[in-house]
């Protein structure tokens, strides 16, 4: 009788184990299919872009100016304009976002109303449509700040109260600011509390602890935030529609007060405002490929810097 009960119990646990194994394999299979699906979609998108841009993509296309009503020639002004936009945006957004994250993590108390208000503002900015940032940039940077600068320094003569690459970059930095703040804050939280306490116990001040212990350990998170900001900012069009992007310019921007061409805006114009959209289709795909290469190149530079910093830290 006891033997029968033991056999029944063993069979029950064996069946239960088989059921768990099947469920586990099913979950693993679903995740693998999801990963393959994502990779396949990416490969298909890249394949279509590369295939459709094969007629136009060349060094001449990258290094020359548009001609014949932008139906021929290259995209050199748009490439340079996008590069300057991303660099100025990063210079403006990364330090400010990092300082904000340091305050939230290191200085603000857990029940601080100011910190709660800042976090609420960051979450709100993250969900605001990008076109709203463009309208804000037009009203604040151009009509308020720019007009004030012209009245103060230029005797009311129009110089800064118009769209330019500086206002477009600052508007884009506001768009990417929540990404940087969140990523840097999460990186700061990964530094063990014991390291901070040990530094303070040895006589270091709060700022010395942040500068010598917390900041070096979270530099990779800061670079991650920069990478995410560059990836988003390089392809956005709506925030720069009213703040600096131009349809066509025969020269490169010589200062931050000049307008500029942009790769994303160039694609938008080619696909919506061209007199012959079908004729400009290869230009659209070739421009898209250049934009992807530029974004990946900037990201690669940030990744290399991050990996070198990690090696030195070790």
KALINRA-V887242 format. One line per field, one symbol per residue. ss: DSSP state (a for helix, b for strand, c for the rest). phi: phi as a letter, one per 30 degrees, with the letter a starting at -180 (. if undefined). burial: I if it has 24 or more other ideal C-beta (glycine too) atoms within 12 Angstrom, else O. Layout:
ss: ???
phi: ???
burial: ???
//
This chain:
ss: caaaaaaaaaaaaaaaaaaaaaaaaaaaaaaaaaaaaaaaaaaaaaaaaaaaccccccaaaaaccbbccccbbccaaaaaaaaaaaaaaaaaaaaaaaaaaaaaaaacccccaaaaaaaaaaaaaaaccaaaaaaaaaaaaaaaaaaaaaaaacccccccccccaaaaaaaaaaaaaaaaaaaaaaaaacccaaaaaaaaaccccaaaaaaaaaaaacaaaaaaaaaaaaaaaaaccaaaccccbccccccccccccccbccaaaaaaaaaaccccccccaaaaaaaaaaaaaaaaaaaaaaaaaaaaaaaaac
phi: .dddddddddddddddddddddddddddddddddddddddddddddddddddcddcdaddddccddbhiicbibbeddddddddedddeddddddddddddddddccdddcdddddddddddddddcdeddddddddddddddcddddddddcciiddbcdaeadddddddddddceedddddddddddddeddddddddddjddddddddccddddcddddddddddddddddcdcedcdccldcdabdbddcadccdacbdddddddddbcddbdddceddddddddddddddddddddddddddddddddd
burial: OOOOOOOOOOOOOOOOOOOOOOOOOOOOOOOOOOOOOOOOOOOOOOOOIOOOIOOIIOOOIIOOIIOOOIOOIIIIIIIIIIIIIIIIIIIIIIOIIIIIIIIIIIOOOOOOOOIOOIIOOIOOIIOOOIOOIIOIIIOOIIIOIIIOIOOOOOOOOOOIIIIIIIIIIIIIIIIIIIIIIIIIIOIIOOIOOOOIOOIOOOOOOOOOIIOOIIIOIIIIIIIIIIIIIIIIIIIIIIIIIIIIIIIIIOOOIOOIIIIIIIIIIIIIIIOOOIOOOOOIIIIIIIIIIIIIIIIOOIIOOIOOOIOOOOOOOO
//
